[in-house]
Amino acid sequence: MMNILIVEDDFIIAKHLQFLLNGFGYEANDVAPDYHTAVDLLAGKVFHLAILDINLNGYQTGIDLADHIRENYKIPFLFLSSHEDIAVVNAALQSAPHAFLQKPFQKITVYTAVKLALKNYRLATLAGETDAEEKQNTTVIKDALFIKEKHMFTKIMLADILFIRSDDNYLELHTDKKKYTIRETLKNMIQQLPANFFFRVHKSFIINLNAITAINYIHVMINDIEIPITNDNRNELLSRVKTFS
């Protein structure tokens, strides 16, 4: 039986979607109203598909959850949205969903979106296996970034990066010796960094966990630099470091 996770903070919409999916013969018995509930459910049960509302209660959005799923679980996901904002839709597409379901939805559009998500995931998996075979003999440098400066690319070791700050479509990469500026988004950058060393503490900041010198209720300290941290991210960060009191 195929288990489907529904992540939707509107109770009525979630129940309607649950009713339709169960009617198609799927198991859609798990509903999460927010990011953290969804993360807990994903950690404790096997799901074969996730339906994610883009807007959720709390700091993290459905897009953040999609990134979490892509990094940690090999399952397809589709976005549920009433958005007509092109910027929001483009941001969602960056997470490479396997289908899109627009609100208000109908029975046939739900059925089609689920089937399309499953099909696209299978095709992407097959393509990924082919790419992996072709890249077996390719050497990838995983512990460094190469930043373009003038007419050459400068190698920066990931371990040397203290924190990364977002400034619209540009990023500032801060090391002990120098600040590098590149044209990139924070979201794309965090996907290229090892999650066991780098953590997004705020919508505008990524930090190197090994560079932390202190943590309080509203800031992370790296040397004498105060970096803001949201309450949710602070709790998650503290769960990943050893603390004593």
Salt bridges, closest charged atoms under 4 A:
GLU8 OE1 - LYS103 NZ 3.04
ASP30 OD2 - LYS45 NZ 2.61
ASP53 OD2 - LYS103 NZ 3.35
GLU149 OE2 - LYS178 NZ 2.75
GLU172 OE2 - ARG165 NH1 3.29
GLU172 OE1 - HIS174 NE2 3.06
GLU172 OE2 - LYS179 NZ 3.92
GLU226 OE1 - HIS219 NE2 3.75
ASP232 OD2 - HIS36 NE2 3.85
